[in-house]
Amino acid sequence: MLPEIIAEIGCNHLGQMDIAHEMIKVAAQFCKVDVIKFQKRTNQELLTPEEYLAPHPNPANSYGDTYGEHREFLELDLEQHRQLKAWCEEWGAEYSTSVWDLTAAKEIASLDPRMIKIPSACNLDFELLKWLAGNYGGEIHLSFGMTTHAEEERIIELFQKSGRAQDLIIYACTSGYPVPFEDICLHEIERLKAKFGRIVRAIGFSGHHLGIAADVAALALGATSFERHFTLDRTWKGTDHAASLEPDGMRRLARDLRNVSKALTCKSQEILPIECAQRQKLKRNVDE
């Protein structure tokens, strides 16, 4: 199975459609990713009044006087997401979105993407999960960052009872921006595969680390879907840019994952055809 590479633009478009369009073109054509993913929030529904009116915890990254204003500045409406989907298809990639609340889920489901993502922050919103399991027919991708083992089991049980577990892809994930290497915890992929691999569709890896070496290791450990934040410039204002890959990093990630995926096989026969000439030329002490 070839790996699926997902470039998460998220809100790294800075709330500007022209930047989002350029990022789609670069991710699809230069980086050659499979899926380009955004985020959708209904901020008045998702945030309490206190959270909405509070200042951004890091004012240097804020696009408004309050956290709510900041989130609204970066939010794109449904028609804009419809345009994003059209651009993704025009440039040869699939469109997807992480949904953070029920209203956002209903809106994005109306666009009929092949996959919808549940971020780690929202994976215990069982009203949201139940609605998607009962009303959305595509793949449901879900990250397990900040989640206990007991909570994981509750989530999986919900999808089993809904008859949708085989449409579920779960992601090993550490929620940090960026995550130091000692906290990536790649063996979580093996744990999830051993515990849920026969129940769900596949195991993925959602990384917020630096570089691309850990992703290749995740492939070797059994992950098949790979999600990384994507930006055109890691110095741009915002919390996700520092933990994102720039275009050349995303391009190399897609290249390396696909190449290593081809290499993760056993020999189809004891002596491969490519070895025959070398065997005749170099092999010593062979009893023919």
Backbone as numpy.savetxt, mean C-alpha at the origin, in Angstrom:
# Nx Ny Nz CAx CAy CAz Cx Cy Cz
3.78 -15.86 -8.72 2.94 -14.66 -8.72 3.82 -13.41 -8.72
3.61 -12.56 -9.69 4.37 -11.32 -9.74 3.94 -10.39 -8.62
4.86 -9.64 -8.03 4.47 -8.72 -6.96 3.61 -7.58 -7.51
2.73 -7.07 -6.65 1.92 -5.91 -6.98 2.51 -4.71 -6.26
2.91 -3.69 -7.04 3.57 -2.51 -6.47 2.59 -1.36 -6.45
2.37 -0.81 -5.25 1.38 0.24 -5.04 2.11 1.51 -4.60
1.99 2.56 -5.38 2.54 3.87 -5.00 1.45 4.67 -4.31
1.63 4.92 -3.03 0.63 5.70 -2.30 0.98 7.18 -2.36
0.23 7.88 -3.19 0.35 9.34 -3.21 -0.31 9.91 -1.96
-1.40 9.27 -1.52 -2.08 9.74 -0.32 -2.46 11.19 -0.46
-1.94 12.02 0.43 -2.17 13.48 0.36 -0.91 14.22 -0.05
0.06 13.52 -0.61 1.31 14.16 -1.02 1.15 15.06 -2.25
-0.06 15.12 -2.79 -0.35 16.03 -3.91 -0.54 17.47 -3.45
-0.50 17.71 -2.13 -0.61 19.05 -1.55 -1.96 19.69 -1.82
-2.98 18.87 -2.12 -4.30 19.40 -2.41 -4.44 20.00 -3.79
-3.48 19.75 -4.67 -3.47 20.37 -6.01 -3.58 19.30 -7.09
-4.59 19.42 -7.94 -4.84 18.42 -8.96 -3.73 18.37 -10.01
-3.10 19.50 -10.31 -2.03 19.46 -11.31 -0.84 18.66 -10.79
-0.55 18.78 -9.49 0.53 17.98 -8.90 0.13 16.52 -8.88
-1.12 16.24 -8.53 -1.60 14.85 -8.52 -1.47 14.23 -9.90
-1.81 14.99 -10.95 -1.71 14.48 -12.32 -0.26 14.18 -12.68
0.65 15.06 -12.33 2.06 14.83 -12.63 2.57 13.61 -11.87
2.15 13.44 -10.63 2.59 12.28 -9.84 2.06 10.98 -10.45
0.84 11.00 -10.95 0.29 9.81 -11.61 1.13 9.46 -12.83
1.43 10.44 -13.65 2.22 10.19 -14.87 3.58 9.61 -14.52
4.25 10.19 -13.54 5.59 9.73 -13.17 5.53 8.32 -12.58
4.58 8.09 -11.68 4.48 6.77 -11.03 4.17 5.69 -12.05
3.29 6.00 -13.00 2.87 4.99 -13.98 3.91 4.78 -15.07
4.41 5.86 -15.63 5.26 5.75 -16.81 6.74 5.59 -16.49
7.23 6.31 -15.52 8.65 6.23 -15.18 8.92 5.14 -14.15
8.11 5.11 -13.09 8.33 4.12 -12.03 7.74 2.77 -12.39
6.73 2.76 -13.23 6.07 1.52 -13.70 5.44 0.73 -12.55
4.72 1.44 -11.68 3.99 0.76 -10.62 2.70 0.18 -11.19
2.08 -0.69 -10.41 0.83 -1.31 -10.84 -0.39 -0.49 -10.42
-0.34 0.05 -9.20 -1.49 0.74 -8.61 -1.02 2.07 -8.04
-1.86 3.09 -8.19 -1.60 4.41 -7.60 -2.74 4.70 -6.65
-2.40 4.98 -5.40 -3.41 5.06 -4.34 -3.44 6.44 -3.71
-4.65 6.88 -3.40 -4.88 8.16 -2.75 -5.55 7.91 -1.39
-6.05 8.96 -0.76 -6.78 8.85 0.51 -8.05 9.68 0.42
-9.09 9.22 1.13 -10.36 9.97 1.18 -10.86 10.00 2.61
-11.08 11.21 3.10 -11.60 11.42 4.44 -12.83 12.33 4.38
-13.78 12.09 5.28 -14.88 13.03 5.53 -14.57 13.63 6.90
-13.90 14.75 6.89 -13.25 15.24 8.11 -14.22 15.55 9.23
-15.39 16.10 8.91 -16.37 16.40 9.96 -16.92 15.13 10.59
-16.90 14.04 9.85 -17.36 12.75 10.37 -16.25 12.02 11.12
-15.04 12.13 10.61 -13.92 11.39 11.17 -13.40 12.01 12.45
-13.38 13.33 12.54 -12.77 14.03 13.67 -13.84 14.51 14.65
-13.52 14.47 15.92 -14.38 15.10 16.92 -14.25 16.62 16.76
-15.22 17.40 17.28 -15.09 18.86 17.21 -13.79 19.36 17.84
-13.37 18.71 18.93 -12.13 19.12 19.59 -10.93 18.86 18.69
-10.91 17.68 18.04 -9.81 17.36 17.13 -9.80 18.29 15.92
-10.98 18.60 15.42 -11.10 19.46 14.23 -10.56 20.86 14.51
-10.84 21.36 15.70 -10.48 22.75 16.03 -9.11 22.87 16.68
-8.48 21.74 17.00 -7.16 21.78 17.64 -6.10 22.20 16.63
-5.00 22.78 17.09 -3.91 23.08 16.16 -3.25 21.81 15.67
-2.63 21.88 14.53 -1.86 20.74 14.01 -0.75 20.42 15.01
-0.51 19.12 15.28 0.55 18.79 16.26 1.93 19.23 15.83
2.14 19.42 14.53 3.41 19.93 14.02 3.10 21.12 13.12
3.00 22.32 13.69 2.54 23.49 12.92 3.33 23.73 11.63
4.60 23.34 11.59 5.41 23.57 10.39 4.87 22.80 9.19
4.13 21.71 9.45 3.58 20.90 8.36 2.12 21.23 8.05
1.55 22.22 8.73 0.12 22.47 8.62 -0.22 23.39 7.45
-1.34 23.08 6.80 -1.88 23.92 5.73 -3.12 24.69 6.20
-3.28 24.86 7.51 -4.40 25.62 8.06 -4.13 25.98 9.50
-4.98 26.86 10.05 -4.81 27.28 11.43 -5.19 26.20 12.42
-6.07 25.27 12.02 -6.45 24.14 12.86 -6.18 22.85 12.11
-6.23 21.73 12.86 -6.01 20.44 12.20 -7.11 20.17 11.18
-8.35 20.57 11.50 -9.45 20.39 10.56 -9.23 21.17 9.27
-8.81 22.42 9.40 -8.53 23.23 8.21 -7.39 22.62 7.39
-6.41 22.10 8.07 -5.29 21.43 7.39 -5.79 20.25 6.56
-6.63 19.41 7.18 -7.14 18.23 6.48 -8.05 18.63 5.32
-8.86 19.65 5.50 -9.76 20.10 4.43 -8.97 20.64 3.25
-7.87 21.31 3.52 -7.04 21.86 2.45 -6.51 20.75 1.55
-6.18 19.61 2.15 -5.59 18.51 1.39 -6.63 17.57 0.78
-7.89 17.74 1.13 -8.92 16.79 0.71 -9.39 17.07 -0.72
-9.59 16.00 -1.48 -10.15 16.09 -2.83 -11.55 15.49 -2.82
-12.48 16.10 -3.59 -13.86 15.63 -3.56 -14.06 14.46 -4.52
-15.28 13.92 -4.55 -15.55 12.71 -5.32 -15.29 12.92 -6.81
-15.70 14.06 -7.34 -15.47 14.31 -8.77 -14.00 14.41 -9.09
-13.23 14.96 -8.19 -11.78 14.99 -8.39 -11.20 13.58 -8.36
-11.72 12.73 -7.48 -11.27 11.33 -7.46 -11.67 10.61 -8.74
-12.83 10.95 -9.29 -13.23 10.37 -10.56 -12.22 10.73 -11.65
-11.74 11.98 -11.59 -10.73 12.41 -12.56 -9.40 11.71 -12.31
-9.02 11.54 -11.05 -7.79 10.81 -10.73 -7.84 9.39 -11.30
-8.97 8.74 -11.15 -9.14 7.38 -11.67 -8.97 7.37 -13.18
-9.57 8.34 -13.85 -9.44 8.42 -15.31 -8.00 8.64 -15.72
-7.29 9.50 -14.99 -5.88 9.74 -15.31 -5.04 8.48 -15.10
-5.29 7.78 -14.00 -4.55 6.53 -13.75 -4.74 5.57 -14.92
-5.96 5.39 -15.35 -6.24 4.49 -16.46 -5.62 4.98 -17.76
-5.64 6.28 -17.96 -5.03 6.86 -19.18 -3.53 6.57 -19.23
-2.87 6.60 -18.07 -1.42 6.42 -18.03 -1.00 4.98 -17.72
-1.97 4.08 -17.67 -1.61 2.66 -17.60 -1.44 2.08 -16.22
-2.09 2.67 -15.22 -2.04 2.13 -13.86 -3.45 2.01 -13.32
-3.61 1.23 -12.26 -4.90 1.14 -11.59 -5.01 2.21 -10.52
-6.23 2.65 -10.27 -6.53 3.64 -9.24 -7.05 2.93 -7.98
-6.65 3.43 -6.83 -7.23 2.96 -5.57 -7.18 4.10 -4.56
-7.88 3.90 -3.46 -7.92 4.91 -2.40 -8.05 4.23 -1.05
-7.39 4.78 -0.05 -7.64 4.42 1.34 -8.84 5.23 1.83
-9.80 4.56 2.45 -10.98 5.26 2.97 -10.92 5.27 4.49
-11.21 6.41 5.08 -11.02 6.60 6.52 -12.34 6.65 7.29
-13.46 6.58 6.59 -14.75 6.65 7.27 -15.81 6.09 6.33
-17.02 5.90 6.85 -18.08 5.24 6.09 -18.52 6.07 4.88
-18.67 7.36 5.04 -19.07 8.20 3.92 -18.04 8.13 2.80
-16.77 8.22 3.16 -15.71 8.12 2.15 -15.75 6.77 1.46
-16.00 5.70 2.22 -16.06 4.36 1.63 -17.19 4.27 0.61
-18.35 4.81 0.94 -19.48 4.76 0.02 -19.19 5.57 -1.25
-18.54 6.71 -1.08 -18.22 7.53 -2.25 -17.24 6.82 -3.16
-16.16 6.29 -2.59 -15.14 5.65 -3.42 -15.66 4.36 -4.02
-16.47 3.61 -3.29 -17.05 2.38 -3.85 -17.90 2.68 -5.08
-18.50 3.87 -5.13 -19.33 4.23 -6.29 -18.50 4.38 -7.56
-17.17 4.55 -7.41 -16.29 4.63 -8.58 -15.88 3.25 -9.08
-16.19 2.21 -8.31 -15.94 0.81 -8.66 -14.47 0.53 -8.96
-13.55 0.91 -8.06 -12.15 0.51 -8.25 -11.99 -0.98 -7.96
-10.93 -1.59 -8.46 -10.70 -3.01 -8.20 -10.40 -3.27 -6.73
-9.77 -2.31 -6.06 -9.40 -2.49 -4.66 -9.61 -1.21 -3.88
-9.98 -1.38 -2.60 -10.08 -0.28 -1.65 -9.24 -0.65 -0.44
-8.56 0.33 0.14 -7.65 0.09 1.26 -8.27 0.61 2.57
-8.10 -0.17 3.63 -8.42 0.28 4.99 -7.10 0.56 5.69
-6.85 1.79 6.09 -5.57 2.08 6.77 -5.57 1.53 8.19
-4.38 1.39 8.74 -4.24 0.87 10.10 -5.09 1.65 11.10
-5.17 2.95 10.91 -5.88 3.80 11.86 -7.36 3.47 11.94
-7.92 2.86 10.90 -9.36 2.65 10.82 -9.76 1.19 10.80
-8.82 0.28 11.05 -9.16 -1.14 10.89 -10.03 -1.70 12.01
-10.31 -0.90 13.05 -11.24 -1.32 14.09 -12.59 -0.61 13.97
-12.82 0.09 12.88 -14.13 0.69 12.59 -14.99 -0.41 11.96
-15.64 -1.20 12.81 -16.34 -2.38 12.33 -17.58 -2.03 11.51
-18.15 -0.87 11.74 -19.25 -0.41 10.87 -18.75 -0.23 9.44
-17.59 0.37 9.32 -16.96 0.57 8.01 -16.62 -0.77 7.37
-16.00 -1.67 8.14 -15.61 -2.97 7.60 -16.85 -3.78 7.16
-17.90 -3.77 7.98 -19.10 -4.51 7.64 -19.75 -3.97 6.38
-19.76 -2.65 6.24 -20.37 -2.07 5.04 -19.60 -2.49 3.79
-18.28 -2.41 3.84 -17.49 -2.82 2.68 -17.67 -4.30 2.37
-17.67 -5.13 3.41 -17.83 -6.57 3.20 -19.18 -6.89 2.57
-20.21 -6.12 2.91 -21.55 -6.40 2.42 -21.94 -5.68 1.15
-21.21 -4.62 0.79 -21.68 -3.76 -0.31 -20.66 -3.50 -1.41
-19.40 -3.80 -1.15 -18.35 -3.55 -2.14 -17.79 -4.88 -2.61
-17.78 -5.11 -3.92 -17.41 -6.42 -4.45 -15.96 -6.62 -4.77
-15.13 -5.58 -4.66 -13.73 -5.71 -5.03 -12.85 -6.21 -3.90
-11.54 -6.19 -4.15 -10.58 -6.58 -3.12 -10.56 -5.53 -2.01
-10.42 -6.02 -0.77 -10.28 -5.14 0.38 -8.89 -5.36 0.95
-8.07 -4.33 0.91 -6.72 -4.37 1.44 -6.74 -3.69 2.81
-6.06 -4.27 3.80 -6.17 -3.78 5.17 -4.83 -3.91 5.89
-4.37 -2.82 6.49 -3.09 -2.81 7.19 -3.28 -3.12 8.67
-2.27 -3.82 9.24 -2.31 -4.24 10.63 -1.35 -3.44 11.51
-1.00 -2.21 11.13 -0.21 -1.37 12.02 -1.00 -1.01 13.26
-0.34 -0.87 14.40 -0.96 -0.44 15.67 -2.09 -1.38 16.08
-1.97 -2.68 15.80 -3.08 -3.62 16.01 -2.60 -4.81 16.83
-3.36 -5.16 17.88 -3.00 -6.31 18.70 -3.38 -7.61 17.97
-2.83 -8.73 18.44 -3.16 -10.01 17.83 -4.65 -10.34 18.01
-5.20 -9.99 19.18 -6.63 -10.24 19.41 -7.49 -9.41 18.46
-7.07 -8.17 18.20 -7.81 -7.33 17.25 -7.71 -7.88 15.84
-6.53 -8.38 15.48 -6.39 -9.02 14.17 -7.41 -10.14 14.00
-7.54 -10.97 15.02 -8.45 -12.11 14.93 -9.90 -11.65 14.77
-10.27 -10.57 15.47 -11.63 -10.04 15.32 -11.88 -9.56 13.90
-10.89 -8.91 13.32 -11.03 -8.41 11.95 -11.19 -9.56 10.97
-10.32 -10.55 11.09 -10.38 -11.70 10.19 -11.70 -12.44 10.35
-12.16 -12.58 11.58 -13.43 -13.28 11.84 -14.59 -12.57 11.16
-14.58 -11.23 11.18 -15.64 -10.48 10.51 -15.71 -10.82 9.03
-14.55 -10.86 8.38 -14.55 -11.14 6.95 -14.88 -12.61 6.67
-14.50 -13.50 7.56 -14.89 -14.90 7.40 -16.40 -15.06 7.49
-17.01 -14.44 8.50 -18.46 -14.54 8.67 -19.20 -13.90 7.50
-18.58 -12.90 6.88 -19.20 -12.24 5.73 -18.97 -12.98 4.43
-18.18 -14.06 4.48 -17.85 -14.79 3.26 -16.92 -14.03 2.34
-16.15 -13.10 2.90 -15.30 -12.24 2.07 -13.82 -12.39 2.37
-13.42 -13.37 3.16 -12.02 -13.48 3.55 -11.10 -13.69 2.36
-11.58 -14.37 1.33 -10.74 -14.61 0.16 -10.62 -13.38 -0.74
-11.31 -12.31 -0.39 -11.13 -11.03 -1.07 -10.29 -10.07 -0.25
-9.74 -10.56 0.87 -9.02 -9.71 1.81 -7.51 -9.92 1.68
-6.78 -8.82 1.56 -5.32 -8.84 1.60 -4.89 -8.04 2.83
-4.16 -8.70 3.73 -3.72 -8.05 4.97 -2.24 -7.71 4.88
-1.88 -6.58 5.47 -0.52 -6.04 5.35 0.19 -6.01 6.69
1.38 -6.61 6.73 2.28 -6.37 7.85 2.71 -4.91 7.79
2.68 -4.24 8.92 2.94 -2.79 8.89 3.34 -2.31 10.28
4.32 -1.43 10.32 4.63 -0.67 11.53 4.30 0.78 11.25
3.45 1.37 12.07 2.99 2.74 11.84 3.96 3.74 12.47
4.81 4.30 11.66 5.75 5.33 12.07 6.24 6.04 10.82
6.73 7.27 10.96 7.06 8.07 9.77 8.31 8.91 10.00
9.49 8.39 9.61 9.74 7.05 9.07 10.01 6.04 10.19
10.06 4.75 9.81 10.28 3.65 10.75 11.75 3.24 10.71
12.45 3.19 11.85 13.83 2.70 11.84 13.85 1.21 11.52
14.96 0.73 11.01 15.03 -0.64 10.54 14.70 -1.65 11.63
15.11 -1.39 12.86 14.87 -2.36 13.92 13.39 -2.48 14.28
12.56 -1.56 13.80 11.12 -1.61 14.07 10.29 -2.06 12.87
10.94 -2.41 11.77 10.19 -2.89 10.60 9.57 -4.26 10.88
10.32 -5.11 11.56 9.80 -6.41 12.03 9.29 -7.26 10.87
10.19 -7.59 9.96 9.80 -8.32 8.75 9.24 -9.71 9.03
9.63 -10.33 10.14 9.12 -11.68 10.42 7.63 -11.68 10.75
7.04 -10.48 10.91 5.59 -10.41 11.03 4.91 -10.96 9.78
5.56 -10.85 8.64 5.00 -11.41 7.40 4.84 -12.91 7.54
5.85 -13.57 8.07 5.78 -15.02 8.26 4.71 -15.39 9.29
4.61 -14.60 10.35 3.59 -14.87 11.36 2.18 -14.77 10.77
1.94 -13.70 10.01 0.62 -13.52 9.40 0.34 -14.62 8.38
1.36 -15.00 7.64 1.18 -16.05 6.64 0.84 -17.38 7.31
1.54 -17.70 8.41 1.28 -18.95 9.11 -0.10 -18.96 9.75
-0.52 -17.82 10.27 -1.79 -17.75 11.01 -3.00 -17.58 10.10
-2.86 -16.75 9.06 -4.02 -16.40 8.26 -3.87 -16.73 6.77
-2.71 -17.26 6.39 -2.42 -17.44 4.96 -3.42 -18.31 4.22
-4.03 -19.28 4.91 -5.02 -20.15 4.26 -6.42 -19.57 4.29
-6.57 -18.45 4.99 -7.89 -17.84 5.15 -8.07 -16.67 4.20
-7.06 -15.79 4.14 -7.16 -14.57 3.33 -6.58 -14.79 1.94
-6.77 -13.81 1.09 -6.29 -13.91 -0.28 -4.77 -13.87 -0.37
-4.14 -12.96 0.39 -2.69 -12.81 0.32 -2.21 -11.95 1.48
-0.88 -11.93 1.65 -0.22 -11.11 2.66 0.58 -10.02 1.95
0.42 -8.79 2.40 1.17 -7.68 1.82 2.12 -7.06 2.83
2.85 -6.05 2.38 3.80 -5.33 3.22 3.65 -3.85 2.94
3.29 -3.10 3.98 3.16 -1.64 3.87 4.30 -1.02 4.65
5.23 -0.40 3.94 6.45 0.08 4.57 6.51 1.60 4.66
7.03 2.09 5.79 7.25 3.52 5.98 8.70 3.78 6.36
9.59 2.93 5.86 11.00 2.97 6.20 11.77 3.73 5.12
13.09 3.76 5.27 13.95 4.40 4.29 14.55 3.33 3.38
14.75 3.67 2.12 15.37 2.74 1.18 14.41 1.66 0.72
14.95 0.67 0.00 14.12 -0.38 -0.59 14.61 -1.78 -0.25
15.66 -1.93 0.53 16.19 -3.26 0.83 15.18 -4.10 1.59
14.46 -3.50 2.55 13.52 -4.28 3.36 12.39 -4.84 2.52
12.00 -4.14 1.48 10.90 -4.61 0.63 11.29 -5.89 -0.10
12.53 -5.95 -0.58 13.00 -7.14 -1.27 13.03 -8.32 -0.29
13.44 -8.07 0.96 13.41 -9.12 1.97 11.98 -9.54 2.25
11.06 -8.59 2.26 9.64 -8.92 2.49 9.12 -9.83 1.39
9.56 -9.61 0.17 9.17 -10.48 -0.93 9.65 -11.91 -0.68
10.90 -12.04 -0.25 11.45 -13.37 0.01 10.73 -14.07 1.15
10.14 -13.30 2.08 9.42 -13.88 3.21 7.97 -14.20 2.90
7.50 -13.83 1.71 6.16 -14.24 1.32 5.17 -13.16 1.02
5.54 -11.89 1.15 4.61 -10.82 0.79 4.45 -10.74 -0.72
3.24 -10.38 -1.16 2.99 -10.29 -2.61 2.51 -8.91 -3.04
2.01 -8.09 -2.12 1.62 -6.71 -2.42 2.49 -5.77 -1.61
2.95 -4.71 -2.24 3.92 -3.80 -1.61 3.45 -2.37 -1.77
3.26 -1.71 -0.65 2.75 -0.35 -0.64 3.80 0.58 -0.04
4.17 1.60 -0.80 5.10 2.62 -0.30 4.58 4.01 -0.64
4.74 4.92 0.30 4.39 6.31 0.04 5.29 6.87 -1.08
4.71 7.75 -1.88 5.39 8.27 -3.06 5.28 9.79 -3.08
6.39 10.46 -3.39 6.41 11.91 -3.52 7.35 12.30 -4.65
7.17 13.49 -5.15 8.12 14.03 -6.13 9.30 14.69 -5.45
9.14 15.05 -4.16 10.22 15.76 -3.46 10.06 15.53 -1.96
11.01 14.82 -1.35 10.91 14.49 0.07 11.04 15.71 0.97
11.44 16.85 0.43 11.56 18.06 1.25 10.28 18.89 1.26
9.26 18.48 0.53 8.01 19.23 0.52 7.37 19.25 1.90
6.54 20.26 2.14 5.85 20.43 3.41 4.79 19.34 3.58
4.81 18.69 4.76 3.84 17.64 5.04 4.49 16.50 5.80
3.66 15.70 6.50 4.22 14.69 7.39 4.66 13.43 6.66
4.11 13.13 5.49 4.40 11.86 4.83 5.60 11.91 3.89
6.02 13.08 3.48 7.06 13.16 2.45 8.38 12.54 2.90
8.74 12.73 4.17 10.03 12.22 4.65 10.09 10.70 4.62
8.93 10.04 4.72 8.88 8.58 4.70 8.48 8.04 3.33
8.58 8.87 2.31 8.16 8.49 0.96 9.36 8.24 0.06
9.13 7.50 -1.00 10.13 7.31 -2.05 9.95 8.37 -3.13
11.05 8.92 -3.59 11.02 9.80 -4.76 11.02 8.93 -6.02
10.82 9.54 -7.19 10.63 8.73 -8.41 11.70 7.68 -8.67
12.99 8.01 -8.53 13.99 6.99 -8.85 13.97 5.86 -7.84
13.67 6.16 -6.59 13.56 5.10 -5.59 12.39 4.18 -5.88
11.24 4.75 -6.26 10.08 3.92 -6.60 10.35 3.10 -7.85
11.04 3.69 -8.82 11.38 2.95 -10.05 12.26 1.76 -9.73
13.28 1.97 -8.89 14.19 0.88 -8.53 13.47 -0.17 -7.69
12.55 0.26 -6.84 11.78 -0.71 -6.05 10.98 -1.63 -6.97
10.25 -1.04 -7.92 9.44 -1.86 -8.83 10.33 -2.80 -9.65
11.45 -2.29 -10.14 12.39 -3.12 -10.91 12.92 -4.27 -10.08
13.39 -3.97 -8.87 14.03 -5.00 -8.04 13.03 -6.05 -7.57
11.83 -5.63 -7.20 10.84 -6.59 -6.76 10.47 -7.56 -7.89
10.30 -7.03 -9.08 9.94 -7.91 -10.21 11.10 -8.84 -10.57
12.31 -8.33 -10.55 13.46 -9.18 -10.89 13.69 -10.27 -9.84
13.63 -9.89 -8.57 13.85 -10.88 -7.52 12.71 -11.90 -7.50
11.50 -11.45 -7.82 10.37 -12.38 -7.90 10.63 -13.48 -8.93
11.22 -13.11 -10.06 11.56 -14.10 -11.07 12.62 -15.08 -10.56
13.49 -14.61 -9.68 14.59 -15.43 -9.19 14.17 -16.37 -8.06
13.03 -16.13 -7.42 12.61 -16.93 -6.28 11.91 -18.21 -6.75
12.69 -19.09 -7.37 12.18 -20.37 -7.87 13.19 -21.46 -7.55
12.77 -22.69 -7.73 13.69 -23.82 -7.72 14.03 -24.16 -9.17
15.14 -24.86 -9.36 15.48 -25.28 -10.72 14.41 -26.22 -11.25
14.01 -26.01 -12.51 12.98 -26.84 -13.12 13.50 -28.21 -13.52
14.82 -28.34 -13.61 15.46 -29.63 -13.84 16.85 -29.58 -13.22
17.48 -30.75 -13.04 18.74 -30.78 -12.30 19.82 -29.94 -12.96
19.94 -30.04 -14.29 20.87 -29.21 -15.04 20.04 -28.34 -15.97
20.09 -27.04 -15.75 19.32 -26.15 -16.61 19.96 -26.05 -17.99
19.15 -25.75 -19.02 19.72 -25.58 -20.36 20.86 -24.57 -20.40
20.74 -23.49 -19.61 21.79 -22.46 -19.62 23.11 -23.01 -19.09
23.05 -24.11 -18.30 24.25 -24.70 -17.71 24.92 -25.74 -18.60
24.24 -26.25 -19.63 24.75 -27.40 -20.37 26.09 -27.12 -21.03
26.20 -25.99 -21.72 27.46 -25.68 -22.41 28.59 -25.49 -21.40
28.26 -24.83 -20.27 29.28 -24.61 -19.24 29.69 -25.93 -18.59
28.76 -26.84 -18.44 29.09 -28.15 -17.88 30.06 -28.91 -18.78
29.78 -28.88 -20.08 30.67 -29.56 -21.03 32.07 -28.94 -21.03
32.11 -27.64 -20.85 33.38 -26.91 -20.93 34.17 -26.97 -19.61
33.51 -26.91 -18.48 34.19 -26.66 -17.21 34.16 -27.82 -16.22
33.18 -28.69 -16.33 32.99 -29.70 -15.29 34.13 -30.73 -15.33
34.66 -31.07 -14.18 35.75 -32.02 -14.08 35.28 -33.32 -13.41
35.96 -34.42 -13.78 35.74 -35.72 -13.14 34.29 -36.18 -13.26
33.75 -36.04 -14.45 32.40 -36.48 -14.71 32.44 -37.85 -15.38
31.75 -38.82 -14.80 31.65 -40.14 -15.44 30.49 -40.12 -16.43
30.84 -40.09 -17.70 29.80 -40.05 -18.74 29.49 -41.48 -19.20
